[in-house]
Amino acid sequence: MLYSNSNHEENSDDKSVIRCIFFSEFHHIAGPKITCQVPDNYVSKDIFDNVSVYIIPKAQLQRSTLTVTLRDCKILGFPVKIDNKKYARNAFYFNLCFVCDAEARTVHYEPVVKKMSDFLMALEVENGFLSSVSDDKTRLTEMLRQVMNDLNSHNMCTLTEGTMTTHLKVVRLAAEPKPVLDHQVPVFLVNRDTFCSDQWDLTTQQVLPYIDGFNHVARIAAEADVENNLVKSCVQNLVYYGVVTLIPIFQYCNVYTTTSKLGTLAENSDLQRRCVNYVSKSCRQPAHLRDIYRMYASMTHGTSVRDLCQRLNPQNLMINERKLVQFGLIEGLIRRVYKYPIYLKGSFIDIDENGEDCKSDPIYKYFTGAYSLDEICCNTGQSVAQIDDIIEKDANVVVLFK
């Protein structure tokens, strides 16, 4: 990896781990009860009694994934009913439940709970594994402990009981990425030299060589000779799988400002090492961390990259300013300050006798405050200097920085 990104670390959120697994069943006399749980007594009797109607629900909710969120925990289950005249009341009801923190995201555990419930159901149908007359549930307790430990440690577990085996695996689902825009720049999050492109479709393979961390989507489409929307779909797919992320276009007239995460660079030795390796012009003569930090700290509102280079001369400091900005954006150490032109419609000099806006230049339709200068440049094909010139000459156009 060139650098780590917390959004792509599977186990970065400790709250998402499984805190407890319990097995509940319906007793024909005592009603719903917890037969065994790991660790013992994690879910108290009072808490269980309050939610038991959802743990052993009515027939309409059987074989449905149910999630109950309480103040301190979230219970995920998949209630099962086995019809057979050998059971009291002609049916056996049970529910295997995972317990996580109340604010944890548990959607990735839903297929695991269902698959393990089906495995237990098969064991019960085969040899009465769950409903045996004996109250000794030692083997089931061992099974629950193994599942919790293995899933928390390795995100996978293999269970074998007699001649039956099941394989459980947690597949964490990433959030659907936002739509990709023409002016955004894809940059690799993995080492390009070790990246295997053969696993991707032909269109993606055609696009990959033009992703260099500086080409925006519209330029990639033009250079790769691929239809624009196809490139966006390819890039969106790469973002979903954590292969690339998106950053703004680099230009020397751009303005950046630091974020609260910059302090991490002064404390995290691993981040320091990766930063120096990434932004240095030469591996033989790496840049000094203090110079890198000073350049980041000097990024403020009103100071462009050009101003910064003229004042600090990154070339003499062995710093590649383009890579410096790129690394800072990816790691969240800095953010781009965008310019949004706004045309103040209604000025008496821009209204004709019919009350219509008499501006003929089509670029003015983008001066609404909803389009950044990057978007306007991509949509119109004009340079930043050309658009800045229009803004400077028109007193009715103001610029919002954010």
N, C-alpha and C positions, 0 to 999 in steps of 0.2 A: 504494500500500500504506500502511496505517496504521502497521504495524511489521513488521519481518522476523522470521521464525522459522526457525532453522537446520534444523529438521526438514523444511522445505518447499523448501530450496534444492537444486536438482538437482546442482550441481557443488561442494557444500560438502565432499565427501570426496575429497581429492586422490588417495587410495590406489585409488580405483575407476577411474582413467584407464587407458587401454591403454598398456602399456610397450613392447610389441613385437607384431608380426604376422609369422608365418612360414608358408611353404608347404612341406609335406613330401610326398614321394611314395615309392612302393616301386619300387626299381630291381631288375630281375630278376637281377642279379649282386651288386650291392653291398648290397641289402636296403633297409630304411627309411633315408631321408636327408633333410636339410633342403636344398631346392633354392635357396631365397632367403628372406631375412628382413630386416626393417626395425625397428630399426637393425641393422647388420651385427654378427654374432657376439654378439648379446645372450644367446641361448640357446647355451651351449657344447656341443661334441660329447659331452662326458662326461655332461652332464645329459640330453641328447637320448637317448643310448644307454640310459640308465637307465629311460626312460619310453617308448621307441619302441614297445613292445608294446601300449601304449594309444593311441599316435598313429596307427599303422597296425595296427588290431586284426584279430581273426579275423572271419569273415563274419557271425557272430551279432550283432556290435556295429556293423556298418556302418549308416550313416544313423541314428545315435543321438548325442545330445549327450553328450559325455564331458568331465568336468572332472577334472584331475589336480592335486592340491595338494602342492607341495614346501615345503621350509623357507622359501625366499625368494620363491617365485612360484607363481602358479596358471595352469595352461594349459587353455584351453577350446577344444574342437575338435568337428568334425562330419565323421567319416571317410566317404568316398565310394568306391564301387567301380563302374567302368563296364565291363560285359562286352562284349568284341568280339574276334573272332579275329585282328584286325590287331595286337593287342598281344602282347608276350611273355607267356607263361603265360595268354593269352586274356583278360586283364583289366588295367585300369589303376586303381591305388589312389592316392588322394591325401587330404590333410587340410589345410585352412586353419585355423590356430590363432591365437587371441588370447592374449596373456600379460599378466597383471595382478599386483599384489602379492598375497602369500599370503593376507592377511586381507581382501582386497577382496571385495565382493559383486558377482558377475558374472552373475546370473540375467537381467538386462536385456540382456545381450549375446547370449544364446542365439539369439533369432530372427534377429539380424543375421548371426551366423556361419552359420546355416543358409541364409539367403537369399543370402549372397555365395557360399557353396559351390555352391548350385544355379546361380548365374550362371556360375561358372567351369566347372561341368559342361556347361552349355549351350554355352559357347564351345568346349570340347573336342570335344563331339559335332559341332558345326557345322564347325570348321576345324582341329581338333587344336592348339588354342592352348596347352595345357599340355604335351603330350607330343611337341612338335616335336623333330626330331633335333638341332637346334642347342642348345648349352648356354647360349645367350644368353637370359637371362630378364629383360632390361632392362625391357620393357614390364610384366611382372608385378610387378617390384620397384617401378616407378613407381606402379602401381595400389595396392599394399600401403601405400606411403608416403602416398598421397592419402587412403586410407581411414582410416589411423591419425590423420593430422593433422585431417581434417574431423570425424571422430567425437569426438575429444578437444576440439576447439574449438567445434563447433556441434551435436553430437549427430545429425548427418545428413550424407549424402554421396550424390552421384550419379555412377555409373560408366557410361561409354560406351565400347564397343569395337566398331568396325565399325558394323553396323546394330542392335546389341543394347545396351540400356540397362537399368540397375536402380537403384532408389532405396533407400538404406539409412537407417534412422532408429532411434535408440536411444530406447525408451520406458521410462523408469525406473519400476519397480513399487514402489508404496508398501506398507508392511506393513499387513496387515489391521487396522483399528482395533478397539479393545476394545469390548465391548457398552456401549451408552449407558444410564445409570441415571436414574431419575426425578428425583433431586436434583441432577443436574449441570446446569450453565448453559452453553449454547453462546454463543460470542462471535465476531464476524466477524474474520477475518484480512485481509480486503480491504476497500477503501473501499465502503461501502454505496451511495454516490451514483453510483458508476461500475459497480456490479455488475449484470450482465445476468441477470435472473431468468427470461427467456423460454426459456432453454435447458434448464430443469429441468421435471420432471413437474408435473402440476396440484396434487398433494398438497403437494409441496415449495413451490410458489408460494403455497399457502394458509398454510403454516407460516412462511415467511420474514419477513413483517411483524412477527411477535411475537418474533423473535430480536433482543434489544436489549442483550445482555450481562449482564442481571440476572434475567430470567425463567428459572426452571428448567424442565426438560422437562415435568414434570407440569402446571405452570401454562400452558405454551405449548399443550399438548394441550387443556386446558380452555378457554382463551381462543380458540383457533383452531377449536374444535369438531371436532377430529380425533382418531380413536382413538389411544390412548397408544402402542401398539406401532408404528403407522404413523409417528408423530412420531419415535420412536427410530430407525426405519429411515432416515427422511429425514435426521436429524441425523448418523447414522453415515456416510451417503453423503457429506454435506457435509464431514465430518471427513476422509474418505478423499481427497477432491479438494483439501484444503487451504483450503477456503473458511471454515471455522470451526474453533475449538478448544474444548475443554471446561474450565471452571474451577468451583470450588465456589461455592455460594450466598453472597451477601454479606449479612452482618448485623453490626450494631454490637457485638454480644457476641462476635463471632469473634476468635480469636487467631491471629496470624501470626508467623512468625519468618524471619529472613534466611537466604539460602543463600550459598554461596561465590561465586556469580555477581554479587553486589552490587558487588564490587570493579570489575567491568567498567564500571559506570556512572561511576566516577571517571576512567576512562581513555579510553573510547570516545566521541568527539565526536558521531558519528552517533546513537548510542543516547541521548546526553544531549539532543540536539535533539528527537528523537522523543518522549522522555519528557516534556520541558517542554511541548511542543505538546499532548500527550495529556492531561496531568493538570491543566493550568492552567484556572482557572475562566473566564478571559477571554483572548482573543487580543491584546487591546489592552494588557492588563497581565499579561504572563506571570509565572508563579511563578519564584522564584530556584532554581537547581539545588541550592544548599547547603541550602535549606529542605526540598526534596524528599528529598535524601539523608539529612538528619537524621531525617525522619519514617520512612523505611525502616529506618535504623539503630536506631531506637527500638523497632522491632517485636521483641519477645522473648516467651518463654514466660511466661504469667501476665499479660500486658498485652493487654487487648482494644482494639479499634478505638475504642470509646467512651472508654476511659481515655486513649488517645493524643490524641483530639480535645479532651478536656477540658484536657489538659496543654499541647498545642502550638497549639491553635486554628487548624486549617488554613484556615478561612474568611478569617481575617485575612492568611494567607500566600498567598492567591489560589490555593489548592490544592483540587481536588475530591477528597475522600478516597475516594469510591467508585471514581473513575477511577484514582486512585493505586494502590489495591489491585488493580484489574483489570489494569493495565499490568504491575505487579510479578509477578503470577501468570503472565501470558502469556509474559513474557520470562524467567521463572525466577529473578527477583531475590529473591522471597520464596516461602514455601510455607505452606499452611494447617496449623494444629495442630488436629486433630480430637479430639472427646471421645467415648469409648466407654464407656457404662455397663455395669457387670457386677454382676449379682445373685448374691450368695454363697449358693447353694442349700445346704440341709443345716442351717441354723441351727435350733436347737431351738424357737424361737418361731414358725417358719414351717412346721412339719411337724405334720400331724394324727395321730390315733391309728393310722391305717392306713399311716403312713409316706409319705403323699402331700404334695406341695407345696400349701399351702392359699392361695397367692396367687391371687386371682380376677381382678385387673386384667389384661386381655389385653396391656397394654403390656409386661408383664414378660417376655414371650416374646422381646422384642428386647434384653433386658439380658443378652446373652451375651458381649459383647466383640467380636462380629463386625459389629455395626451402629453406625455413627456417629450422632451426634445429628441430623445432616441427614437421613439415611435414615429414622430413626425418625419425624421430623416429617412427612416426605412420606408415609410409609406409614400413619400414624395420623391425620393431620390436626390434630395438636396443635401448639401453639407451643413454642418453646424454653423460655420461661418456665414453661409448665405442666409440661413434663417435668423441668426443673430443680427445680421444687417437689416433685415425687414423689421425686426422688433425695435432696433435702435432708431429707425427712421419714423416709426409710427408712435406718436405720443399716447394713442389710445390702447396700446398693448402694454400690459404689465406682466411681470414674471413672478410666479410663486415658486419658492424653493422649499422642497420637503424630501 
